[in-house]
């Protein structure tokens, strides 16, 4: 059940951040881009927590259900790792747009 609590917290956090950005008057394109990457990370975290919740909830069912939810849990972990990596590149190189673009494209190609 702790994964469900984490999921609810991250959904609340994402909604609160989006609402505060929309209601703010001094938003610019750089802040919008940063918000996009942070909200993408929040969505990936939410997906990872929810898939893990379903795995632990359904792990006592039959083998087919357990295997399916296990794969869903692993997919959630992979999505969170990948999005964390891309978010780090996007936010870490935001002052250097050429390098940011290069590393994002290069990372997407080798992934």
C-alpha positions as CSV (number, residue, x, y, z in Angstrom):
1,X,0.0,0.0,0.0
2,X,3.0,2.3,0.4
3,X,3.4,2.4,-3.4
4,X,-0.2,3.6,-3.7
5,X,0.5,6.4,-1.2
6,X,3.5,7.4,-3.2
7,X,1.5,7.4,-6.4
8,X,-1.2,9.6,-4.9
9,X,1.5,12.0,-3.6
10,X,3.2,12.3,-7.0
11,X,-0.1,12.9,-8.8
12,X,-0.9,15.6,-6.3
13,X,2.6,17.1,-6.7
14,X,2.3,17.2,-10.5
15,X,-1.2,18.8,-10.4
16,X,0.0,21.4,-7.9
17,X,3.0,22.3,-10.0
18,X,1.0,22.5,-13.2
19,X,-1.7,24.7,-11.5
20,X,0.9,27.0,-9.9
21,X,2.6,27.4,-13.3
22,X,-0.6,28.2,-15.2
23,X,-1.8,30.7,-12.6
24,X,1.6,32.4,-12.4
25,X,1.9,35.6,-14.3
26,X,5.7,35.7,-14.9
27,X,6.1,32.4,-16.8
28,X,8.5,32.3,-19.8
29,X,9.5,29.6,-22.3
30,X,12.5,28.4,-20.3
31,X,10.3,27.8,-17.2
32,X,7.8,26.0,-19.4
33,X,10.4,23.7,-20.8
34,X,11.8,23.0,-17.3
35,X,8.3,22.3,-16.1
36,X,7.7,19.9,-18.9
37,X,10.7,17.8,-18.0
38,X,9.8,17.9,-14.3
39,X,6.2,16.9,-15.0
40,X,7.5,14.1,-17.3
41,X,9.6,12.8,-14.4
42,X,6.6,13.1,-12.0
43,X,4.5,11.1,-14.5
44,X,7.2,8.4,-14.9
45,X,7.5,8.2,-11.1
46,X,3.7,7.8,-10.8
47,X,3.6,5.1,-13.5
48,X,6.4,3.2,-11.7
49,X,4.7,3.4,-8.3
50,X,1.3,2.4,-9.8
51,X,2.7,-0.6,-11.7
52,X,4.6,-1.7,-8.6
53,X,1.4,-1.4,-6.6
54,X,-0.5,-3.6,-9.1
55,X,2.3,-6.1,-9.0
56,X,2.3,-6.4,-5.2
57,X,-1.5,-6.4,-5.2
58,X,-1.8,-9.2,-7.7
59,X,1.3,-11.3,-6.8
60,X,-0.8,-13.7,-4.8
61,X,-3.0,-14.6,-7.8
62,X,-2.3,-17.2,-10.5
63,X,1.0,-17.5,-12.2
64,X,-0.2,-15.8,-15.4
65,X,-1.4,-12.8,-13.6
66,X,1.7,-12.6,-11.5
67,X,4.0,-12.8,-14.5
68,X,2.0,-10.1,-16.3
69,X,2.1,-7.7,-13.4
70,X,5.8,-8.5,-12.8
71,X,6.6,-7.4,-16.4
72,X,4.5,-4.3,-15.8
73,X,6.5,-3.6,-12.7
74,X,9.8,-4.0,-14.6
75,X,8.5,-1.8,-17.4
76,X,7.7,0.9,-14.8
77,X,11.2,0.7,-13.4
78,X,12.8,1.0,-16.9
79,X,10.5,3.9,-17.8
80,X,11.5,5.7,-14.6
81,X,15.3,5.1,-15.2
82,X,15.1,6.3,-18.8
83,X,13.0,9.4,-18.0
84,X,15.3,10.3,-15.1
85,X,18.3,10.1,-17.4
86,X,16.7,12.3,-20.1
87,X,15.5,14.8,-17.5
88,X,19.0,15.1,-16.1
89,X,20.4,15.9,-19.5
90,X,17.6,18.3,-20.3
91,X,17.8,20.2,-17.1
92,X,21.6,19.9,-16.6
93,X,22.4,21.4,-20.1
94,X,19.6,24.0,-20.3
95,X,22.2,26.8,-20.3
96,X,23.9,25.1,-23.3
97,X,21.1,24.4,-25.8
98,X,23.4,23.0,-28.5
99,X,25.0,20.4,-26.1
100,X,21.5,19.7,-24.7
101,X,20.1,18.9,-28.1
102,X,23.2,16.8,-29.1
103,X,23.1,14.7,-25.9
104,X,19.3,14.2,-26.0
105,X,19.4,13.1,-29.6
106,X,22.5,10.9,-29.0
107,X,21.0,9.3,-25.9
108,X,17.7,8.7,-27.7
109,X,19.6,7.0,-30.6
110,X,21.6,4.6,-28.4
111,X,18.6,3.8,-26.2
